[in-house]
Amino acid sequence: MFGQGKRDLVLVTDRYAGYNKVKALHQYCYVHLLRDIKKEKETFPEEPEVQCFCPKLSALLKKAIGMFGSGESLESYRKRALKIKEQIMKICRHPAQHPAVQSLQNIFREKEDRLFQWTQSPDIPCENNYAERALRPLVITRKISYGSQSVRGMKTREILTTVLHTAAARGLEPAAFLEAFLNNPENASLLFS
């Protein structure tokens, strides 16, 4: 989640429908889209339309990903971001014959409001690899420790990890927060302040 207040929160996700219930602006992850594009390109190596479209869209998405955190002025950033958005939408509105190209184009045509939140600020990424990288140590630990073989163990690890990562993201010392919470469960409100 990115943003200062409840009204401008942006949730960066894959296209999993479960996130639709979250009351926030949505930004679909371009890295997930790049994987879809790569898959279509590899699936149809002999189709000229697919082989032409996929690299063009990939290049534009990579350009957008590279804009995150740019140090330029907001006005300059938005101008460049809008130009990339226009280029993306231009190739996605161009009539296509191949179903793979049409499918990729439809994502942008039908969900435009969930694909360009990043154009508003250099502080809004258009990919969620940060979240996926944050989960990687947990996944590795789970695989090598055999410590959460049961459903209960898995859920316990999941909840504790979520709480501790949220505490850290809120600027709280995770161990101190956990101790304060165990001493007084009302301290859980610190996670939401």
C-alpha positions as CSV (number, residue, x, y, z in Angstrom):
1,M,0.0,0.0,0.0
2,F,1.3,3.4,-0.9
3,G,-0.1,6.8,0.0
4,Q,-0.5,9.1,3.0
5,G,-4.2,9.0,3.9
6,K,-7.1,6.6,3.5
7,R,-8.4,8.4,0.4
8,D,-5.2,8.1,-1.6
9,L,-4.0,4.6,-0.7
10,V,-2.8,2.6,-3.7
11,L,-2.8,-1.2,-3.5
12,V,-0.3,-2.7,-6.0
13,T,-1.3,-6.3,-6.8
14,D,-1.4,-9.0,-9.4
15,R,-4.9,-9.3,-10.9
16,Y,-6.3,-11.7,-8.2
17,A,-9.9,-10.8,-7.7
18,G,-9.7,-11.2,-4.0
19,Y,-8.1,-7.8,-3.8
20,N,-11.2,-6.1,-5.3
21,K,-12.9,-5.9,-1.9
22,V,-10.1,-3.6,-0.6
23,K,-11.3,0.0,-0.6
24,A,-8.3,1.6,-2.2
25,L,-7.1,2.6,-5.6
26,H,-5.6,-0.3,-7.4
27,Q,-2.5,-0.6,-9.5
28,Y,-1.9,-3.9,-11.3
29,C,1.7,-5.2,-11.2
30,Y,3.5,-4.7,-14.5
31,V,6.0,-7.5,-13.7
32,H,3.1,-10.0,-13.6
33,L,1.9,-8.5,-17.0
34,L,5.5,-8.9,-18.4
35,R,5.3,-12.6,-17.4
36,D,2.0,-13.0,-19.3
37,I,3.5,-11.2,-22.3
38,K,6.5,-13.4,-22.3
39,K,4.3,-16.5,-22.1
40,E,2.3,-15.5,-25.1
41,K,5.4,-14.6,-27.1
42,E,6.9,-18.1,-26.3
43,T,3.6,-19.9,-27.0
44,F,3.2,-18.4,-30.5
45,P,6.8,-18.1,-31.9
46,E,5.5,-18.3,-35.5
47,E,2.8,-15.6,-35.2
48,P,4.1,-12.3,-36.6
49,E,1.4,-10.2,-34.9
50,V,2.3,-11.7,-31.5
51,Q,6.0,-11.4,-32.1
52,C,5.6,-7.7,-33.1
53,F,3.1,-6.7,-30.3
54,C,4.7,-8.4,-27.3
55,P,8.2,-6.7,-27.5
56,K,6.6,-3.3,-28.0
57,L,4.3,-3.6,-25.0
58,S,7.1,-5.1,-22.9
59,A,9.5,-2.3,-23.7
60,L,6.9,0.3,-22.6
61,L,6.1,-1.5,-19.3
62,K,9.8,-1.8,-18.5
63,K,10.1,2.0,-19.2
64,A,7.2,2.6,-16.7
65,I,8.8,0.3,-14.1
66,G,12.0,2.3,-14.4
67,M,10.3,5.6,-13.5
68,F,9.6,4.6,-9.9
69,G,11.4,6.9,-7.5
70,S,12.7,9.3,-10.1
71,G,14.1,12.5,-8.6
72,E,12.5,14.8,-11.1
73,S,9.8,17.3,-10.4
74,L,6.2,16.1,-10.2
75,E,5.2,18.1,-13.3
76,S,8.1,16.6,-15.3
77,Y,7.4,13.1,-14.0
78,R,3.7,13.3,-14.8
79,K,4.4,14.6,-18.3
80,R,6.8,11.6,-19.1
81,A,4.4,9.1,-17.4
82,L,1.5,10.4,-19.4
83,K,3.5,10.0,-22.6
84,I,4.2,6.3,-21.8
85,K,0.6,5.7,-20.9
86,E,-0.5,7.2,-24.2
87,Q,1.9,4.9,-26.1
88,I,0.7,1.9,-24.2
89,M,-3.0,2.7,-24.8
90,K,-2.2,3.4,-28.5
91,I,-0.9,-0.1,-29.2
92,C,-3.6,-1.6,-27.0
93,R,-6.4,0.1,-28.9
94,H,-4.9,-0.9,-32.3
95,P,-7.1,-3.5,-34.0
96,A,-5.6,-7.0,-33.6
97,Q,-6.5,-10.3,-35.2
98,H,-4.6,-12.8,-33.0
99,P,-6.5,-13.9,-29.8
100,A,-3.3,-13.7,-27.7
101,V,-2.8,-10.1,-28.6
102,Q,-6.5,-9.2,-28.1
103,S,-6.4,-10.8,-24.7
104,L,-3.4,-8.7,-23.6
105,Q,-5.0,-5.6,-25.1
106,N,-8.2,-6.2,-23.3
107,I,-6.5,-6.1,-19.9
108,F,-5.5,-2.5,-20.7
109,R,-8.8,-1.5,-22.4
110,E,-11.0,-3.0,-19.7
111,K,-8.9,-2.2,-16.6
112,E,-7.4,1.2,-17.5
113,D,-8.3,2.6,-14.1
114,R,-6.1,-0.2,-12.4
115,L,-3.1,0.2,-14.6
116,F,-2.0,3.8,-14.4
117,Q,-2.1,4.9,-10.8
118,W,1.7,5.1,-11.1
119,T,1.4,8.1,-13.5
120,Q,0.2,10.3,-10.6
121,S,3.4,10.2,-8.5
122,P,7.0,8.8,-8.7
123,D,6.3,7.3,-5.2
124,I,3.7,4.8,-6.6
125,P,5.4,1.8,-8.2
126,C,3.8,-0.1,-11.0
127,E,5.1,-3.4,-9.7
128,N,4.8,-5.3,-6.4
129,N,8.1,-7.1,-6.5
130,Y,9.0,-5.4,-3.2
131,A,6.2,-7.4,-1.5
132,E,7.2,-10.6,-3.2
133,R,10.9,-10.1,-2.2
134,A,9.7,-9.5,1.4
135,L,8.0,-12.9,1.4
136,R,11.0,-14.8,0.0
137,P,12.8,-15.4,3.4
138,L,9.5,-16.7,4.9
139,V,9.0,-19.2,2.0
140,I,12.6,-20.4,2.3
141,T,12.4,-20.7,6.1
142,R,9.1,-22.7,5.8
143,K,10.7,-25.1,3.2
144,I,13.9,-25.8,5.1
145,S,12.6,-25.8,8.7
146,Y,9.6,-28.2,8.4
147,G,8.3,-26.0,11.2
148,S,4.8,-25.4,9.8
149,Q,3.7,-28.8,8.6
150,S,0.3,-28.6,10.1
151,V,-2.4,-26.2,9.0
152,R,-2.3,-24.6,12.5
153,G,1.4,-24.1,12.3
154,M,1.1,-22.6,8.9
155,K,-1.6,-20.2,10.0
156,T,0.4,-19.3,13.2
157,R,3.5,-18.5,11.2
158,E,1.5,-16.5,8.6
159,I,-0.2,-14.4,11.3
160,L,3.0,-13.7,13.3
161,T,4.9,-12.8,10.2
162,T,2.1,-10.4,9.0
163,V,1.9,-8.7,12.4
164,L,5.7,-8.3,12.8
165,H,6.2,-7.1,9.2
166,T,3.3,-4.6,9.7
167,A,4.8,-3.4,13.0
168,A,8.2,-2.8,11.2
169,A,6.5,-1.0,8.3
170,R,4.8,1.3,10.8
171,G,8.2,2.2,12.3
172,L,7.7,0.1,15.5
173,E,10.4,-2.3,16.8
174,P,8.8,-5.7,16.1
175,A,10.1,-7.5,19.2
176,A,9.1,-4.6,21.5
177,F,5.7,-4.4,19.8
178,L,5.1,-8.1,20.3
179,E,6.1,-7.9,24.0
180,A,3.8,-4.9,24.5
181,F,1.0,-6.8,22.7
182,L,1.4,-9.9,24.8
183,N,1.4,-7.8,28.0
184,N,-1.7,-5.9,26.9
185,P,-3.7,-6.9,23.7
186,E,-5.1,-3.4,23.5
187,N,-1.7,-2.3,22.2
188,A,-2.6,-4.0,18.9
189,S,-4.2,-0.6,18.0
190,L,-0.6,0.6,17.4
191,L,-0.6,-1.2,14.1
192,F,-3.5,0.9,12.8
193,S,-2.4,4.3,14.0
